[in-house]
Amino acid sequence: MASTGTPATVALSGAGIRFIPHVYAHDPAVTNFGLEAASALGLDPDRVFKTLLADVDGRLVVGIVPVTAKLDLKALAAAVGGKKAAMADAAVAERKTGYVVGGISPVGQKNRHPTVIDETAELFETVFVSGGRRGFDIELAPADLIAVTSARVADIAR
């Protein structure tokens, strides 16, 4: 697993969490990174989750939702006791997580942010999230993802 060393894999290994790395060829022309991962890895896209950052009342919050859904900003704000949410600027998201858009992992971010995972993650034995770069996903149990990110589980997808 060391050959796919990213802050995400380092954090998971350090926490003793079992994960499976999945590398695929990223097409630079593709901008829907999550659906690309699902297709390239031959997965049910409902099991592949994207990591999004939102500004909730002036603080960054991570929302993790299936790639087939959109993040419900109002529900995300409510899940963390906030009132108003808007998608974070991509440059801010990159600076605060240490990852590039399309490769933002919910694990091993430069700064820790409150995290909310859509409740559908718990329907699967394992889920896939970005491993920290485009063309690299990690598969792990939802309970481990929740534990390592200290996430809340809520209905935040629509």
C-alpha positions in Angstrom: 0.0 0.0 0.0 3.0 2.3 0.5 3.3 2.8 -3.3 0.1 4.8 -3.3 1.2 7.0 -0.4 -1.0 10.0 0.0 -1.9 11.9 3.2 -5.1 9.8 3.1 -3.4 6.4 3.0 -0.8 7.5 5.5 -3.6 8.6 7.9 -5.6 5.4 7.4 -2.5 3.2 7.9 -1.5 5.2 11.0 -5.0 4.7 12.4 -4.8 1.0 11.7 -7.8 1.2 9.3 -8.0 -1.5 6.6 -8.5 -0.1 3.1 -8.1 -1.2 -0.5 -6.4 1.2 -2.9 -7.8 1.4 -6.5 -5.8 3.1 -9.2 -7.3 4.0 -12.6 -6.3 6.1 -15.6 -7.7 9.6 -15.1 -8.8 11.3 -18.4 -7.8 15.0 -18.1 -10.8 15.9 -20.2 -13.2 14.5 -17.6 -14.6 16.9 -15.0 -17.1 14.5 -13.3 -14.4 12.7 -11.3 -16.7 10.5 -9.2 -18.6 9.1 -12.2 -15.3 8.6 -14.0 -14.0 6.5 -11.0 -17.2 4.5 -10.9 -17.0 3.7 -14.6 -13.3 3.0 -14.6 -13.5 0.7 -11.6 -16.7 -1.0 -12.8 -18.7 0.0 -9.7 -22.2 0.8 -8.8 -22.0 4.6 -8.7 -24.1 4.8 -5.6 -21.1 3.2 -3.7 -18.7 5.9 -4.9 -18.8 9.1 -2.8 -17.5 12.6 -3.6 -16.0 14.9 -1.0 -17.3 18.5 -1.2 -16.5 21.5 0.9 -19.0 24.1 1.9 -18.9 27.3 3.9 -21.4 27.0 6.7 -21.8 30.3 8.6 -18.2 31.2 7.9 -16.5 27.8 8.6 -15.6 25.0 6.3 -17.6 21.8 6.5 -17.0 18.6 4.5 -20.0 16.9 2.9 -19.6 13.4 1.6 -22.4 12.3 -0.8 -22.8 9.7 -3.6 -21.5 10.8 -7.0 -25.0 10.3 -8.4 -26.4 13.0 -6.0 -26.0 16.6 -5.2 -25.1 18.0 -1.8 -28.1 19.5 -0.1 -26.6 22.6 1.4 -29.5 23.4 3.7 -29.4 19.9 5.1 -25.6 20.1 5.5 -25.9 23.3 7.4 -28.6 21.8 9.7 -26.5 18.7 10.3 -23.8 20.9 11.9 -26.1 23.3 13.6 -25.6 26.0 11.1 -28.1 28.3 9.2 -26.6 29.1 5.8 -24.3 27.1 3.5 -22.7 27.8 0.2 -20.2 25.8 -1.8 -16.6 26.7 -0.9 -14.4 28.3 -3.5 -12.3 25.6 -5.2 -9.0 27.4 -4.4 -10.0 27.6 -0.7 -11.0 24.0 -0.7 -7.6 23.0 -2.2 -5.6 25.2 0.2 -7.4 24.0 3.3 -7.4 20.3 2.4 -4.0 20.0 0.7 -5.6 18.2 -2.2 -6.6 19.2 -5.7 -10.3 19.4 -6.8 -11.2 16.0 -8.2 -8.7 14.4 -5.8 -10.0 15.7 -2.4 -10.1 12.9 0.1 -12.1 13.2 3.2 -9.2 11.6 5.0 -5.8 13.1 5.8 -6.8 16.7 5.0 -4.3 19.4 6.0 -6.8 21.0 8.4 -9.6 19.0 10.1 -13.1 20.2 9.3 -16.5 19.1 10.6 -17.6 16.3 8.3 -21.0 14.9 7.4 -21.5 11.7 5.5 -24.8 11.0 3.7 -26.7 8.2 5.4 -26.8 6.1 2.2 -23.1 5.2 2.9 -24.3 2.8 5.6 -26.2 0.7 3.1 -23.0 -0.7 1.7 -20.4 -3.1 3.2 -17.7 -0.8 1.7 -17.7 2.6 -0.1 -15.2 4.3 -2.3 -13.8 7.8 -1.7 -10.9 9.7 -3.3 -7.6 8.5 -2.1 -6.0 12.0 -2.4 -5.4 12.4 -6.1 -7.2 12.1 -9.4 -7.2 8.5 -10.6 -7.0 7.0 -7.1 -9.8 5.9 -4.9 -9.8 4.0 -1.6 -12.3 1.4 -0.6 -13.2 1.1 3.1 -16.0 0.2 5.4 -18.4 3.2 6.1 -18.0 2.8 9.8 -14.2 3.2 9.4 -14.7 6.3 7.2 -17.0 7.7 9.9 -14.6 7.0 12.6 -11.5 8.3 10.9 -13.2 11.6 9.9 -15.2 11.9 13.2 -18.2 12.4 10.9 -21.9 12.7 11.6 -24.3 10.7 9.5 -27.2 12.6 8.0 -29.5 12.8 5.0 -27.5 15.4 3.0 -27.9 14.2 -0.6 -30.6 15.0 -3.0 
